[in-house]
């Protein structure tokens, strides 16, 4: 016997979680790039 679960994704909630992940990631990449450029300058 198989059970199917239907998960409804709220687009706003998905966007909020993507921002929750993307903002710190973008900040880390930006910070790393700035420090790398300072090394070569």
Secondary structure as UniProt FT lines:
FT   HELIX           11..40
//
